[in-house]
């Protein structure tokens, strides 16, 4: 019962996982994806940067590039 709050949604799960395993690239990558799906692009960018700094996989670099494009697009619209 103590952990039910962690499982309430994907974002809360990955926030908890990344906080407890900050050196795991997959935790940061999945956290970035959860932020991105929630429309929280600046936070997604930070998580993707953390993932790339741990292990620069093609997936992490690609996700970082894509979220930066979204951030740039939104800034251009303002």
C-alpha positions in Angstrom: 0.0 0.0 0.0 2.9 2.3 0.6 3.8 2.2 -3.1 0.4 2.7 -4.7 1.0 6.4 -5.3 4.1 5.5 -7.4 1.9 3.4 -9.7 -0.9 6.0 -10.2 0.4 6.9 -13.7 3.4 6.4 -16.0 4.9 9.8 -15.1 4.8 9.3 -11.3 6.4 5.8 -11.8 9.3 7.1 -13.9 9.9 10.1 -11.7 10.2 7.7 -8.7 12.4 5.3 -10.7 14.8 8.0 -12.0 15.0 9.6 -8.5 16.0 6.2 -7.0 18.3 5.2 -9.9 19.8 8.5 -11.2 22.7 6.7 -13.0 20.4 4.5 -15.1 20.1 5.8 -18.6 16.9 3.8 -19.3 15.2 5.4 -16.3 16.1 8.8 -17.5 15.1 8.0 -21.1 11.7 6.7 -20.0 11.2 9.7 -17.7 11.9 11.9 -20.6 9.3 10.1 -22.7 6.7 10.3 -20.0 7.3 14.1 -19.7 7.1 14.4 -23.5 3.8 12.6 -23.7 2.5 14.9 -20.9 3.5 17.9 -23.0 6.2 18.9 -20.6 8.9 19.4 -23.2 11.5 21.3 -21.1 11.4 18.7 -18.4 11.6 16.0 -21.1 14.7 17.7 -22.5 16.4 17.7 -19.1 15.7 14.0 -18.7 16.9 13.2 -22.2 20.1 15.2 -21.6 20.7 13.1 -18.4 20.1 9.9 -20.4 22.6 11.0 -23.1 25.2 12.0 -20.5 25.0 8.5 -19.0 24.9 6.6 -22.2 24.5 8.3 -25.6 22.4 5.7 -27.3 20.9 6.4 -30.7 17.4 6.4 -29.1 18.3 8.9 -26.4 20.0 11.3 -28.9 17.1 11.0 -31.3 14.5 11.7 -28.6 16.5 14.7 -27.4 16.7 16.1 -30.9 12.9 15.6 -31.5 11.9 17.3 -28.2 14.2 20.2 -29.0 12.4 20.6 -32.3 9.1 20.7 -30.4 10.4 23.3 -28.0 11.7 25.4 -30.9 8.4 25.1 -32.7 6.5 26.2 -29.7 8.8 29.2 -29.1 8.4 30.3 -32.7 4.6 30.2 -32.3 4.7 32.6 -29.3 
